[in-house]
Amino acid sequence: MYRFSIAGEDWILRFSPQVLIEADEKQAILMSLLHIGNDLAEFSHGDAFIMFTKKIGAIVFDVERIPSLILTVSNIVPEENWYVQEKNSIKPSK
């Protein structure tokens, strides 16, 4: 669990027990969130968003605003598990 502040709001970043990643990857996720900055204020309670990183993959965040400002990393999807729709078919992204 990490605590950080953006635009005067104190947030908590936590990781779902099903997400197994190393400490350096957790730190990279936190640093990526700091680059989002004020955009976090736009998310309402119950929203979700995805961040794509080359090193980790697609990171799924759940937003809670009640009772605290909490972002939960609920899942990570590595790039080799991404699929893209091309015309009438779905293919691996790579």
C-alpha positions as a LaTeX table, in Angstrom:
\begin{tabular}{lrrr}
\hline
Residue & $x$ (\AA) & $y$ (\AA) & $z$ (\AA) \\
\hline
Met1 & 0.00 & 0.00 & 0.00 \\
Tyr2 & 1.30 & 3.44 & $-0.93$ \\
Arg3 & 0.13 & 6.91 & 0.03 \\
Phe4 & 0.58 & 9.89 & $-2.28$ \\
Ser5 & $-0.81$ & 13.39 & $-2.80$ \\
Ile6 & $-1.93$ & 15.03 & $-6.02$ \\
Ala7 & $-3.50$ & 18.49 & $-6.24$ \\
Gly8 & $-4.10$ & 18.62 & $-2.49$ \\
Glu9 & $-5.85$ & 15.24 & $-2.37$ \\
Asp10 & $-4.37$ & 12.38 & $-0.37$ \\
Trp11 & $-4.69$ & 9.03 & $-2.17$ \\
Ile12 & $-4.01$ & 5.44 & $-1.22$ \\
Leu13 & $-2.73$ & 3.01 & $-3.84$ \\
Arg14 & $-3.36$ & $-0.62$ & $-3.02$ \\
Phe15 & $-2.99$ & $-3.87$ & $-4.91$ \\
Ser16 & $-5.57$ & $-6.64$ & $-5.11$ \\
Pro17 & $-4.31$ & $-9.90$ & $-3.58$ \\
Gln18 & $-4.58$ & $-11.55$ & $-7.01$ \\
Val19 & $-2.04$ & $-9.10$ & $-8.48$ \\
Leu20 & 1.42 & $-10.52$ & $-7.93$ \\
Ile21 & 4.13 & $-8.08$ & $-8.97$ \\
Glu22 & 7.53 & $-7.05$ & $-7.67$ \\
Ala23 & 8.22 & $-3.97$ & $-5.56$ \\
Asp24 & 9.97 & $-2.17$ & $-8.44$ \\
Glu25 & 6.89 & $-2.66$ & $-10.65$ \\
Lys26 & 4.67 & $-1.27$ & $-7.88$ \\
Gln27 & 6.96 & 1.75 & $-7.67$ \\
Ala28 & 6.75 & 2.20 & $-11.47$ \\
Ile29 & 2.94 & 2.15 & $-11.26$ \\
Leu30 & 3.02 & 4.81 & $-8.54$ \\
Met31 & 5.34 & 7.01 & $-10.59$ \\
Ser32 & 3.04 & 6.64 & $-13.61$ \\
Leu33 & 0.09 & 7.77 & $-11.50$ \\
Leu34 & 1.99 & 10.88 & $-10.48$ \\
His35 & 2.27 & 11.78 & $-14.19$ \\
Ile36 & $-1.52$ & 11.59 & $-14.53$ \\
Gly37 & $-1.72$ & 14.27 & $-11.88$ \\
Asn38 & $-4.89$ & 16.34 & $-11.79$ \\
Asp39 & $-6.76$ & 13.92 & $-14.08$ \\
Leu40 & $-7.38$ & 11.70 & $-11.04$ \\
Ala41 & $-9.78$ & 14.33 & $-9.70$ \\
Glu42 & $-12.05$ & 13.71 & $-12.71$ \\
Phe43 & $-12.85$ & 10.12 & $-11.73$ \\
Ser44 & $-15.98$ & 9.45 & $-9.69$ \\
His45 & $-16.54$ & 6.80 & $-7.05$ \\
Gly46 & $-16.93$ & 3.43 & $-8.75$ \\
Asp47 & $-15.11$ & 4.42 & $-11.94$ \\
Ala48 & $-12.32$ & 2.35 & $-13.44$ \\
Phe49 & $-9.54$ & 3.17 & $-15.86$ \\
Ile50 & $-6.70$ & 1.42 & $-17.65$ \\
Met51 & $-3.11$ & 2.57 & $-17.95$ \\
Phe52 & $-0.86$ & 0.99 & $-20.58$ \\
Thr53 & 2.87 & 0.67 & $-19.87$ \\
Lys54 & 5.51 & $-1.03$ & $-21.99$ \\
Lys55 & 7.22 & $-2.66$ & $-19.03$ \\
Ile56 & 4.17 & $-3.99$ & $-17.14$ \\
Gly57 & 1.24 & $-4.10$ & $-19.57$ \\
Ala58 & $-2.35$ & $-2.92$ & $-19.14$ \\
Ile59 & $-3.01$ & $-1.95$ & $-15.53$ \\
Val60 & $-6.64$ & $-1.84$ & $-14.40$ \\
Phe61 & $-7.48$ & 0.63 & $-11.62$ \\
Asp62 & $-10.69$ & 0.84 & $-9.58$ \\
Val63 & $-11.53$ & 4.22 & $-8.03$ \\
Glu64 & $-13.07$ & 4.67 & $-4.59$ \\
Arg65 & $-13.84$ & 8.06 & $-3.14$ \\
Ile66 & $-15.89$ & 7.00 & $-0.13$ \\
Pro67 & $-14.77$ & 6.84 & 2.68 \\
Ser68 & $-11.26$ & 7.66 & 1.35 \\
Leu69 & $-9.54$ & 8.31 & $-1.96$ \\
Ile70 & $-8.34$ & 4.84 & $-2.90$ \\
Leu71 & $-7.01$ & 3.43 & $-6.16$ \\
Thr72 & $-6.91$ & $-0.35$ & $-6.33$ \\
Val73 & $-4.87$ & $-2.16$ & $-8.96$ \\
Ser74 & $-7.38$ & $-4.90$ & $-9.65$ \\
Asn75 & $-5.60$ & $-6.62$ & $-12.51$ \\
Ile76 & $-2.60$ & $-6.49$ & $-14.81$ \\
Val77 & $-2.79$ & $-7.85$ & $-18.34$ \\
Pro78 & 0.60 & $-8.41$ & $-20.00$ \\
Glu79 & 0.92 & $-7.25$ & $-23.60$ \\
Glu80 & 1.11 & $-10.80$ & $-24.93$ \\
Asn81 & $-2.51$ & $-11.25$ & $-23.75$ \\
Trp82 & $-3.86$ & $-8.21$ & $-25.64$ \\
Tyr83 & $-6.12$ & $-8.67$ & $-28.66$ \\
Val84 & $-7.00$ & $-6.16$ & $-31.36$ \\
Gln85 & $-10.04$ & $-6.07$ & $-33.60$ \\
Glu86 & $-9.06$ & $-5.75$ & $-37.26$ \\
Lys87 & $-12.00$ & $-5.49$ & $-39.64$ \\
Asn88 & $-14.01$ & $-8.67$ & $-38.99$ \\
Ser89 & $-11.56$ & $-10.61$ & $-36.84$ \\
Ile90 & $-9.82$ & $-10.44$ & $-33.51$ \\
Lys91 & $-6.06$ & $-11.04$ & $-33.49$ \\
Pro92 & $-3.23$ & $-10.91$ & $-30.94$ \\
Ser93 & $-1.81$ & $-7.40$ & $-30.77$ \\
Lys94 & 1.68 & $-8.60$ & $-31.67$ \\
\hline
\end{tabular}
